[in-house]
Amino acid sequence: MGEFRLNPKYIQKFDAEDLKDHQFFPINKNQDGKLIIASVGKNKNDLEFIQSTSKLQTGLEVEVFQIEEKSFLREYKLIGNGIYHRFIIIQRGRKIKPRGEIFAVISNKGGVGKTTLSIELSYQFRRMGLKTLLVDMDLGNADISNKLKEFPPNTLYDFFAKTHSLDELTNKLELGIYFIPGESGEFKLANMTWSQKQRFFREITKISSSYDVVLLDLGAGISRDVIDFALLADESVIVTTPKDFISGYAAGKAAFTRFVDIQAKKIGDDSDEEIIFSPWYVLNQVKNYQQGVEYFKTIKKTSNNHINQQSQFKFVPEYLGSVLYDREMIDSAYNSQKILGTCYPNSELGRSILKIASGLMHVKNELKLQNKSSGLKRFARILGLAKPQEVI
């Protein structure tokens, strides 16, 4: 087919590191509207993998053909940083495997039901047939262990003490979910060193390829370190209540401020690319669904009026749903060392949580993908913003 030249028009739909690692690049659309991809793929499986992942990223029909490696290396020199998509690809030898989705659940303050929601969502993912890992990132209270009455001998603290890997800390619960416990103590995310964050980043990247979903239940509060771990995820979920919705707005604003700081380091001051930060909001403990909708509208309106005053970065909160409040039902389940999903799966409260879990697993629409930065790539930039002061 002669010389194959990269088309910069389609580069922004791909991650530059993926193009380099898996040696492919987009050329152009053919007369049938298919995106033509040139690949150095060594066999049929390689080419089929590039075809399927390219179709997922671009939303276009894709046709892939082989080229020589020297042709790829010549064209790769033209590739800039690109726009990072929501997932990465891990290559082990010649076997290429996608990783699972990473979700982070945060709140500005305690008492809003964040941890209960994390537990219930994890169980609903498992019911959907998804292999799910729940990580208690609170090293001060170990709320998940306390609620489930599950106290494994080793906790996330042991990971940061360098005595265990994340995989070694993983426990399979009777609920069918996998669990890495936190610990009640004085250690906080805010006490974490640069090298500890870097090690967690490497390990969570590795372990996520073994799961369909990894859910990080972060401690309450909006310290810089908590926000950094929230931004690691593919999707951040902010839990708030009608009583504390101002705190929920503040959590989103804090995350957006940090997001802008990180993205600005990547794109430079002269870029006119519009970058969107779009966390999900869950209104918990509502009297009815309409109440949740109204409070979310207030959060979104306030965001538009007070945050989105610059053209390049946009804070676009999305409504994931509301969870009804039934204190008696919650206490009944957890006091009997069970959860809502097993005790009251068909209750209105149980169904409201199922809707949220289902919503999270259907966020692959074009609106959520457009100009969104991958959490793990974003976290890598977090670690690279400044040199560590301590010796690694």
C-alpha positions, 0 to 999 in steps of 0.5 A: 500500500506504499508509504503509510503516514500518521494522521494527526487528526486522529491522534488525540483519540489515543494515548501516546504511550499505548501507541508506542508500547503496542506499535500502531497509529491511525492513518485515515478513514477509508471511503466506507468510513472505517478508521485505518490503523497501521500496526506492527502486530506480530500475529493475528491476535495482536491485530485483533486486539488493536482493532477491538481496543481502537474501536472502543476508544474511537467509537469508529469501525476499524480496519488494521493492517501490518507495517514494518517496524521501521515505518512505525518508528519513523512516524512515532517521532511525530506523536505528541502527548495525545489525550489520555483515555480511561484505561491502560493496557498492561503487557506481560511478555507477549500477553496483553490484558486490559485492567479493570475499572477503578472507582474512588468513593469520597466525602468531605466529612463523616456520617454521610454513609460513604463506607456503607455505600462502598460496601453495598456497591461492591456487593452489587458489582459481584452480583453482576458477575464482576470480580470486585476488589474493595480497598479500605483506604482509611488507615485511621478508622478501618470502618469497613472492617468494623461494619463487616466484623471482618478483621484479617491479621494484616492490613494496608498498613503492612503494605506501606510498611513494606512487609506485604504486597497488595495481593498478599493482603487480599481476602475473599469474603463470604459475600464473594467480594475481595477485600483489603482492610484498613487499620484503626490507628494514627497512620493517615494518607496525609502521613504518606511519603512520596515513595509510599505513594509511588509504590501504591501506584505501581501495585494498584496498576498491577493488581487491577488487571486481575479484577473487573472492578477495584473500589477505593473507599477513601477516608473522610475529608478533602486533604490534598493526599485524599484528593490525589488518591481520588484522582487516581481512579477512572471515576470519582464518586462524591457522596453527600446528603441534603444536610451536608450538600455544601460540604459535597460541593466543597469536595468537588471544588477541591478535587477540581482545583487539584485536577487543574493543577495536575493537567496544567503541568501536562498541556502547557499554558499555550494550549486551547484544549478544553479539559473536563473534570466530571465527578459523579455525585450520589445524594445519600439519605434522601427522603425521596428521589426528587429531593436528591435531584433538586439538591444536585441541581443546586450543586451544579448551578453553584459550580457553573456560577462560581467555578467555571469562569475560565474557558480551558478547564471545566467542572462538570458534575454528573448525577449518579443517583440518590439513595433513600434513607432508612436508618432502621433497615440499615441498623437491622442488617449490619447489627446482624453482621449482614448487609442490605444487599443480602438482607433486603435486596428487593427493598426500595433502599436496596434497589436504589443502590443497585441503580447506582451500581448499574449506572457506574458500569454504564459510564462508557458513553461518549460524553464521559470519555471525551477529553477525560484524563486516565486516573492512573496516568494522572496519578503518575503526573502527581508523583512527577510534579515535584522531586521527593525530599526524602531518600527513596 
